[in-house]
């Protein structure tokens, strides 16, 4: 896990998923929360694409290039 402060939550898992999670945790000597956090991050990244801190500048530059004439008309 990274340096961000973690929050404790409570979830319910099917017996099958809990068994798989515990097995994976023991096989890799990794805490359950690390596995769940990694799996959740992958799932959320697929469902909700994020923009990195650098991307807004890249998108802004592309926007200026694409809509330069329109921006000039609006100013």
C-alpha positions in Angstrom: 0.0 0.0 0.0 1.1 3.5 -0.6 1.8 6.3 2.0 -1.8 7.6 1.9 -3.7 7.0 5.1 -6.0 4.0 4.8 -9.5 3.8 6.0 -11.0 0.7 7.6 -14.2 -0.6 6.1 -16.3 -3.7 6.4 -17.4 -5.8 3.4 -19.1 -9.1 2.9 -17.7 -11.7 0.5 -19.0 -15.0 -0.8 -17.4 -18.0 0.8 -15.8 -18.9 -2.5 -14.2 -15.4 -2.9 -13.1 -15.3 0.7 -11.4 -18.7 0.3 -9.6 -17.6 -2.9 -8.6 -14.3 -1.2 -7.2 -16.1 1.8 -5.4 -18.7 -0.4 -3.8 -15.9 -2.5 -2.8 -14.0 0.6 -1.1 -17.0 2.2 0.6 -18.2 -1.0 2.1 -14.7 -1.5 2.6 -13.7 2.1 0.6 -10.6 1.4 -2.0 -8.9 3.7 -5.6 -9.3 2.5 -6.0 -5.5 2.4 -3.1 -5.2 -0.1 -4.8 -7.8 -2.5 -8.2 -6.2 -2.2 -6.8 -2.7 -2.6 -5.0 -3.8 -5.8 -8.0 -5.6 -7.2 -10.3 -2.7 -6.5 -7.8 -0.2 -8.1 -7.7 -2.3 -11.3 -11.5 -2.5 -11.3 -12.0 1.2 -10.7 -9.4 2.2 -13.3 -11.4 0.2 -15.9 -14.7 1.6 -14.9 -13.6 5.2 -14.1 -10.6 6.3 -16.2 -8.6 8.9 -14.3 -6.6 11.8 -15.5 -3.1 12.1 -14.1 -1.8 15.4 -12.8 0.1 15.9 -16.1 -2.8 15.1 -18.4 -4.8 18.3 -18.0 -1.9 20.3 -19.5 -1.6 17.9 -22.4 -5.3 18.1 -23.0 -5.3 21.8 -22.7 -2.5 22.1 -25.3 -4.4 19.8 -27.6 -7.6 21.8 -27.1 -5.8 25.0 -28.0 -4.4 23.4 -31.1 -7.8 22.0 -32.2 -10.0 25.0 -31.3 -7.6 27.9 -31.6 -9.8 29.8 -34.1 -12.8 29.4 -31.9 -11.0 30.6 -28.8 -9.8 33.7 -30.6 -13.4 34.5 -31.7 -14.6 34.1 -28.1 -12.1 36.5 -26.6 
